Amino acid sequence: MSLNTLQIRPLSPFPIQTSRHTYPTNLKFSSKTLPRTRQIKSKSQETHNSTRQTKTQQDGIPIEDVKIIAKFKSRHNYIRVLEISRKADHPFAGSRLLLLDAPGNIQSISFLFKALTNTYFDVFATLPPIVPPGPIAILGFGAGSAARLLLELYPGVVIHGWELDPSVIDVGREYFGLKKLEKQYPDRLFIYVGNALTAKVKDGFSGILVDLFCKGSLIPELQDPNTWEKLRKSLRKGGRIMVNVGGSCVEAEDKRRDGKVVMERTLKAMHRVFGNRLFVLNLGNRKDDSSLAITGQLPDLDAWKKMLPRSLSCYVDMWEPFSL
């Protein structure tokens, strides 16, 4: 997810700070004037039903409805935690957002009174019913948005999550309820700090969720077929990989890393490994806004829907075969 209206200067390293002031008074902006609304785009721009809401995720949030409650520079990221007022006329109302990178990529979202997010994390939550028994890996754990959904919706699921930045895990525990989640599911949630592409467990994963971004762009390794071959080998028989491949809504720090182009290169690299067993789901109003990919032949769609909560079954019909 990205924040593209306000240009934010990187900060020097300093410990987590909290504040009761509203967002504009806590960050320094390169713009001399502040717009009246804050444009927050998601890496998964909108879900299929967001157009039925008063506003969509693409619409700005009034400045007075946004509060920054933490900001600091870690070794790997420029980290900010935002809190959106419950009174805001926006799909993110009542949420906390974890922003990473200078453009303001939202890595995690959490609502106080509901589990579903109306973002690509909900699509991730459709994976468990169509993979064999066994642990599921989350590569790019963030503050635990995907893990929370899977643990709450599927009592038997075991999650192994990898996150490169230990500060992101600390923020998840402090502001996104991750510490409570770990205590609640000590035998079902395991978190590792390190390179997600080295993830492995004995006997392999039943499913892998990939959400790996750096400096506002999918990491370059995901445009290499060798990466996908390695991940394929870490799956159990019948296992699947579901990937947030981004799209034109993703804003990178390096302007040469165009979100749509990087998405297309990633899908082509996956196609080299998975061939016609690769499917794409497009979110947003335009085809290239934001997409997810899944590997393996799709199961019977009606049977898949019956295994999902009704609020998630709508995504099943949105998958289409990937074509070059």
C-alpha positions in Angstrom: 0.0 0.0 0.0 1.4 3.5 -0.7 0.9 7.0 0.4 1.5 9.2 -2.7 0.3 12.7 -2.0 2.6 13.8 0.7 6.3 13.6 0.2 7.9 12.5 3.5 11.6 13.2 4.3 13.4 10.2 5.7 14.2 10.5 9.4 17.4 9.9 11.3 17.4 6.8 13.6 15.7 7.4 16.9 13.6 5.3 19.3 9.9 4.8 19.0 8.0 7.9 19.9 4.3 8.3 20.6 2.2 11.4 20.4 -1.3 12.6 20.7 -0.9 15.2 18.0 -2.6 14.7 14.6 -0.5 13.4 11.7 0.6 16.7 10.0 2.2 18.1 13.2 4.3 15.0 13.7 6.1 14.6 10.4 8.1 16.9 8.3 7.0 17.1 4.7 8.9 18.4 1.6 5.7 20.1 0.5 5.3 23.7 1.8 1.6 23.3 1.9 -0.4 20.4 3.2 -3.5 19.1 1.3 -6.7 18.7 3.2 -6.9 15.0 2.6 -4.3 12.2 2.9 -4.2 9.9 0.0 -3.6 6.3 1.2 -3.4 3.6 -1.5 -3.1 0.0 -0.7 -0.8 -2.5 -2.4 -4.1 -4.1 -3.1 -5.9 -1.0 -4.2 -9.5 -2.0 -3.6 -11.5 -5.2 -3.2 -14.3 -6.1 -5.6 -17.0 -4.7 -3.4 -15.2 -1.5 -2.2 -17.0 0.5 -4.9 -20.3 -0.1 -3.0 -19.0 1.9 -0.1 -19.3 5.7 0.4 -15.6 6.0 -0.3 -12.9 3.6 -1.5 -9.4 3.0 -0.3 -8.2 5.3 -3.1 -10.0 8.3 -1.6 -8.2 10.6 0.8 -8.7 10.6 4.5 -9.2 14.0 6.1 -6.1 15.0 8.1 -8.1 15.5 11.3 -9.0 11.8 11.2 -5.4 10.6 11.0 -3.1 10.3 14.1 0.5 9.1 14.1 1.2 7.1 17.2 4.8 5.9 16.4 7.5 6.8 14.0 11.2 5.9 13.8 13.9 4.8 11.4 15.1 1.2 11.8 18.0 -0.5 10.0 15.7 -1.6 7.2 12.7 0.7 7.2 11.2 4.1 7.9 8.4 3.0 10.1 5.2 4.8 11.0 2.1 3.6 12.8 -1.1 5.5 12.0 -4.5 5.4 13.7 -7.6 6.3 11.7 -10.5 7.7 13.5 -13.6 5.6 13.8 -15.6 8.6 12.6 -13.8 8.9 9.3 -15.8 8.4 6.1 -13.4 5.8 4.7 -13.0 2.0 4.5 -10.0 2.3 6.9 -12.0 4.0 9.6 -11.2 2.6 13.0 -8.0 0.9 11.9 -4.3 1.0 12.6 -1.9 1.1 9.7 1.8 0.1 9.6 3.6 2.2 7.0 7.0 1.3 5.7 9.5 2.9 3.3 9.7 6.6 2.3 6.6 6.5 0.0 4.6 5.1 2.9 3.8 1.5 2.0 1.2 0.0 4.3 2.5 -3.4 5.3 -0.2 -4.2 7.9 -3.7 -3.2 8.9 -5.7 -4.0 12.0 -9.3 -3.1 13.0 -10.3 -3.0 16.7 -13.8 -4.5 16.2 -13.5 -6.7 13.1 -11.2 -9.4 11.7 -11.6 -8.9 8.0 -9.8 -6.0 6.4 -11.4 -5.6 2.9 -7.9 -5.8 1.5 -5.7 -8.4 -0.1 -5.1 -10.0 3.4 -8.7 -11.3 3.1 -7.8 -13.1 -0.2 -4.8 -14.6 1.6 -7.3 -16.1 4.1 -8.9 -18.2 1.4 -5.8 -20.4 1.0 -6.0 -22.9 3.9 -9.1 -24.9 2.7 -7.3 -25.8 -0.6 -3.9 -27.0 0.7 -3.0 -30.3 2.3 -2.6 -30.6 6.1 0.6 -29.0 7.4 2.1 -25.6 8.3 1.6 -22.4 6.3 4.5 -20.0 5.8 4.0 -16.2 5.7 7.0 -14.6 4.0 6.9 -10.9 4.8 5.1 -11.2 8.2 4.8 -7.5 8.9 2.7 -6.9 12.0 0.7 -10.1 11.6 -2.4 -9.1 9.6 -2.5 -12.3 7.5 -1.6 -14.5 10.5 -4.4 -13.1 12.6 -7.0 -13.9 10.0 -5.8 -17.4 9.4 -5.5 -18.3 13.1 -8.9 -16.9 13.9 -10.7 -18.5 10.9 -9.1 -21.9 10.9 -8.6 -23.6 14.3 -6.1 -26.2 12.9 -3.8 -23.9 11.0 -0.2 -23.6 12.2 1.7 -20.4 11.0 5.4 -20.0 10.5 6.2 -16.3 9.7 9.4 -14.7 8.5 10.2 -11.0 8.8 13.5 -9.4 8.0 13.2 -6.3 10.3 13.0 -7.1 14.0 11.7 -3.6 14.6 8.6 -4.4 12.5 7.9 -7.4 14.9 8.4 -5.1 17.9 5.9 -2.6 16.5 3.5 -5.5 15.8 3.7 -6.6 19.4 3.3 -3.0 20.8 0.6 -1.6 18.5 -1.1 -4.4 16.6 -1.9 -7.0 19.2 0.8 -9.5 18.1 2.0 -10.1 21.6 -1.5 -11.2 22.6 -1.7 -13.3 19.5 1.5 -15.1 20.4 0.2 -15.8 23.9 -3.1 -17.0 22.6 -1.7 -19.4 20.0 1.7 -20.5 21.4 1.6 -23.9 19.6 0.3 -22.5 16.3 2.3 -19.3 15.7 6.0 -19.2 15.2 7.9 -16.0 14.2 11.4 -15.8 12.8 13.6 -12.8 12.1 15.6 -13.2 9.0 15.6 -13.7 5.2 12.2 -15.1 4.2 13.7 -16.8 1.2 15.6 -19.2 3.4 12.3 -20.4 5.1 11.9 -24.1 5.6 10.4 -26.6 7.9 10.7 -30.4 8.1 8.5 -32.2 5.5 7.8 -28.8 3.8 4.9 -26.3 3.9 1.4 -27.0 2.8 1.0 -23.4 1.7 3.2 -20.3 1.3 1.9 -16.7 1.4 4.4 -14.2 -0.1 4.2 -10.5 0.6 7.8 -9.4 0.1 8.4 -5.7 -0.6 11.4 -3.5 -0.1 11.7 0.3 -0.6 8.2 0.2 -2.0 8.7 -2.5 -4.6 8.5 -6.3 -4.9 12.0 -7.5 -4.0 14.1 -8.2 -7.2 14.5 -11.9 -6.3 10.9 -12.5 -7.1 11.6 -11.6 -10.8 14.0 -14.6 -10.9 12.5 -18.0 -11.8 15.2 -19.7 -9.6 13.5 -18.1 -6.5 10.2 -19.7 -7.5 11.7 -23.0 -8.2 13.3 -23.0 -4.7 10.0 -22.1 -3.1 8.2 -24.8 -5.1 10.6 -27.4 -3.7 9.8 -26.3 -0.2 6.1 -27.3 -0.6 4.5 -30.6 0.3 2.8 -32.6 -2.4 -0.3 -30.6 -3.4 0.9 -27.4 -1.7 0.3 -24.0 -3.2 1.8 -20.5 -3.1 -0.3 -17.3 -3.0 1.5 -14.1 -3.8 0.8 -10.4 -3.5 2.4 -9.3 -6.8 1.4 -5.6 -6.5 0.6 -3.5 -9.5 0.4 0.1 -10.7 -0.9 1.3 -7.4 2.5 0.4 -5.7 4.8 3.4 -5.4 8.5 2.5 -5.2 11.3 4.7 -3.9 13.2 4.1 -7.1 11.0 5.5 -9.9 12.6 3.0 -12.3 10.8 0.2 -10.4 7.4 0.8 -11.9 4.8 -1.2 -10.0 3.0 -2.6 -13.1 6.3 -3.5 -14.9 7.7 -5.3 -11.8 4.4 -7.1 -11.4 4.5 -8.4 -15.0 8.1 -9.5 -14.6 7.3 -11.4 -11.4 4.3 -13.2 -13.0 6.5 -14.1 -16.0 9.1 -15.6 -13.7 6.4 -17.6 -11.9 5.0 -18.8 -15.2 8.5 -20.2 -16.1 8.2 -22.5 -13.1 4.4 -23.2 -12.8 3.3 -22.9 -16.5 -0.5 -23.1 -16.9 -0.9 -23.8 -13.2 -0.8 -20.1 -12.4 -3.8 -17.9 -11.8 -4.2 -14.2 -11.2 -6.8 -12.2 -9.3 -7.1 -8.5 -10.0 -8.3 -6.1 -7.4 -9.4 -2.5 -8.1 -11.1 -0.8 -10.9 -8.4 -1.3 -13.5 -6.8 -4.6 -14.4 -3.3 -3.5 -13.5 -4.2 -1.8 -10.2 -3.1 -4.6 -8.0 -3.0 -8.4 -8.3 -2.5 -11.6 -6.5 -1.3 -14.9 -7.9 -1.8 -18.5 -6.9 -0.1 -21.7 -8.1 -1.6 -25.1 -8.8 -4.7 -26.1 -10.7 -7.8 -24.5 -9.2 -10.0 -26.8 -7.2 -13.8 -27.2 -7.7 -15.0 -23.6 -7.2 -18.3 -24.5 -5.6 -16.6 -26.8 -3.1 -14.0 -24.1 -2.3 -16.8 -21.6 -1.6 -18.5 -24.0 0.8 -15.3 -24.3 2.9 -15.0 -20.5 3.3 -16.8 -17.9 5.4 -19.5 -16.3 3.3 -17.7 -13.0 3.4 -14.7 -14.6 1.7 -16.4 -16.8 -0.9 -16.8 -14.0 -3.3 -13.1 -14.1 -4.2 -13.2 -17.6 -5.6 -14.8 -16.6 -8.9 -12.3 -13.8 -9.4 -9.3 -16.0 -10.4 -8.3 -16.2 -14.0 -5.6 -18.1 -15.8 -2.4 -16.2 -16.3 -1.5 -15.6 -19.9 1.7 -14.0 -21.3 
